[in-house]
Amino acid sequence: MSKRKRPVDKTFKRAFSHYKPPEDLSVSEWAEQYRVLSRESSAEAGRWRNSRTPYLVEIMDAFTDYRVKKISVASSSQVGKSELELNLIGYIIDQDPSSILHIQPTIDDAKKFSRLRIAPMLRDCKKIGGKVADVKGRDSSNTTLQKSFAGGMLTMVGSNSPSALASTPVKYVLGDERDRWALSAGTEGDPWKLAEARTTTFFNAKMVDVSTPTIKGASAIEKSFNEGTQETWQHECPCCGEYHEIDFNDIKYDFETIKKGREKDYIITDIHWVCPDCGYMAPEEEMRKQPAKWAAAYPEAIQNGHRSFWLKGFASPWQPWEKMILAFLRARNDPQRLKVVFNTMFGWLWEDRGDIEDEDAFLARREEYGTREDGSPIELPEGVLVLTCGVDTQDDRLEYEVVGHGHYGETWGIKKGIIMGDPHYTEVWKRLDDVIDHEYKFENPEKSLKISMTFVDSGGHKTQDVYRECKKRIHKRVFAIKGQGGDGVPYTKPPSKVKIVVNGRIIGHTWLYVLGVDSGKADIMSNLKVQEPGAKYCHFPRENDKGYDMKFFQGLLSEKLEMRTEKGRTRWVWVKLLGHERNEALDCRNYALAAFRVLDPDLDAVERRLKGLQKDQEQKPTAKPKKSRVKKNSLIDGGGW
């Protein structure tokens, strides 16, 4: 007797007719089959190819390794780390629908990531596009920062949002640009720890943090990398067969310098990678074809479920080596630009924010500018081409420094002094005129310079006095300035007109420059670390009457950078060191350097004039100068505009 077939529940069949069991794929296999790069965010739109970024394959596949609970990736820009995150998100939505928390530095970054990266991926990747409802649809659970799909939800938040970080449980946490995160989510503490606490109910939870490295010792991704397997992407040497990471320190290059007016540029003529073991020199094309693999310095960390990867920029298929070397050459004399090159192109930590030498070291570093045959001191050593002056205003005095400037940022301290007296009175300013009008002489007393521009601080209680006196001296290029702190404030920008008010009555206008003093202080501290005379080196005179004593160096070294979090925003701020209450020397140096930046002189032209003047004096020592009907405008004689 045949058995009757059990009738099929048509309602059940209709409800689950769309269901397909997940494929047994790794993340890299899923990306190869289904991921499509969007034209908005990729220079190579179209199907994803693992062969284009082979270094991402093992990172992606570590995500599906049951042993791995955490993945950390430190890398330069332009290596595909954002696409790595998108591949993980797409894989989870399609293969393992679960709750995902994606953390960006700020809520604005999260919105931008959703709009520019998530939305195009959902549009172009048909494998997952139909699984996430449209933001404009009727499903209220889908918004810009929340994407709901069958079995899970993608939530995008900022690192400074405590409520979003401490709400519902999640299985997967992805953290982007972690070095830019807030140190604390409001008053709740470390954002990463808050996010980690949300995964405790999942035995198979995974956390991924990626970031471009920033400051050595203060980098979150550096610390996270050191806790993991510490893997680096290494290429095989074509000669000896040993594997090494391609690092800028092992790149040998030749270049030519070309001048474009006052600016310099460079032409790279030869580039090779030099093997640290055998010294073999391989061109870029050869090294890009060599076998490569991840090598772990601390493989035992896999026992704790943590794999960490560090990827340098020379592995990127989109970054020609020539481009990175040119960026380095163009930025090498500017600490702020060089930091960007180190972090984003090389994938290096920046180490320039550390401590510098103390006051005793700088006292010992002072030098003799020399004396003439008659025993008088030489005020200007050879190399000085332009003089500027920075003046700090206090209620009972003016403090000033005269600074000499040469090629490539090399500076000489010429004179540091104090003029006692209330800046409200003209007599104090007349004594400043003695400093500004003085002719500072070289070893040849017939050759001299005057101060070309002076910046006077107008902050504090003497603002209108400074405005009034600067207007009187505008023909001497004496200008009022106001310092403004904070990230992103340019060191110098065009001046604006301000009113001069006396007894409540407007008596005129003068010019005011607003300076980004934090940027200036960073330049000063970077220059002070240069140990050899030449580009960026700071010279200081030994003579006692020049004012460069212990008190001066205590003021010059009175501040340092510290990372602070204020109102949920993390930034570097300048703070005074204990026992260094007076910072006038630092401010005066800052204003003098800003004056030179605004002046922007043609140093080559000044040097030619000085050399020509000396040559004329040697050839015609008794010749009388000819009168000229043309009024000169010179940086040397301090003449008008």
JOUR-V364587 format. One record per run of one state. SS is the DSSP state (H for helix, E for strand, - for the rest). FROM is the first residue (numbers start at 0). TO is the last residue. If there is no record, write none. Layout:
BEGIN
ss = (SS | SS)
from = (FROM | FROM)
to = (TO | TO)
END
This chain:
BEGIN
ss = (- | H | - | H | - | E | - | E | - | H | - | E | - | H | - | E | - | H | - | H | - | E | - | E | - | E | - | H | - | E | - | H | - | H | - | E | - | E | - | H | - | E | - | E | - | H | E | - | E | - | E | - | H | - | E | - | H | - | E | - | H | - | H | - | H | - | E | - | H | - | E | - | E | - | E | - | E | - | E | - | H | - | E | - | H | - | E | - | E | - | E | - | H | - | H | - | E | - | E | - | E | H | - | E | - | E | - | H | - | H | - | E | - | E | - | H | - | H | -)
from = (0 | 9 | 15 | 26 | 34 | 35 | 37 | 45 | 47 | 54 | 62 | 69 | 75 | 80 | 95 | 99 | 104 | 106 | 124 | 125 | 129 | 131 | 132 | 145 | 149 | 151 | 158 | 161 | 165 | 171 | 176 | 177 | 180 | 190 | 197 | 205 | 211 | 214 | 215 | 219 | 227 | 230 | 236 | 242 | 245 | 247 | 250 | 260 | 262 | 274 | 280 | 282 | 283 | 288 | 291 | 296 | 298 | 304 | 305 | 311 | 312 | 315 | 320 | 331 | 334 | 346 | 349 | 350 | 358 | 365 | 366 | 367 | 370 | 371 | 376 | 377 | 385 | 394 | 396 | 405 | 406 | 409 | 410 | 420 | 425 | 437 | 439 | 441 | 447 | 449 | 450 | 457 | 462 | 472 | 473 | 476 | 477 | 484 | 495 | 502 | 504 | 516 | 528 | 537 | 539 | 540 | 541 | 543 | 546 | 549 | 556 | 558 | 566 | 568 | 576 | 583 | 599 | 602 | 619)
to = (8 | 14 | 25 | 33 | 34 | 36 | 44 | 46 | 53 | 61 | 68 | 74 | 79 | 94 | 98 | 103 | 105 | 123 | 124 | 128 | 130 | 131 | 144 | 148 | 150 | 157 | 160 | 164 | 170 | 175 | 176 | 179 | 189 | 196 | 204 | 210 | 213 | 214 | 218 | 226 | 229 | 235 | 241 | 244 | 246 | 249 | 259 | 261 | 273 | 279 | 281 | 282 | 287 | 290 | 295 | 297 | 303 | 304 | 310 | 311 | 314 | 319 | 330 | 333 | 345 | 348 | 349 | 357 | 364 | 365 | 366 | 369 | 370 | 375 | 376 | 384 | 393 | 395 | 404 | 405 | 408 | 409 | 419 | 424 | 436 | 438 | 440 | 446 | 448 | 449 | 456 | 461 | 471 | 472 | 475 | 476 | 483 | 494 | 501 | 503 | 515 | 527 | 536 | 538 | 539 | 540 | 542 | 545 | 548 | 555 | 557 | 565 | 567 | 575 | 582 | 598 | 601 | 618 | 640)
END
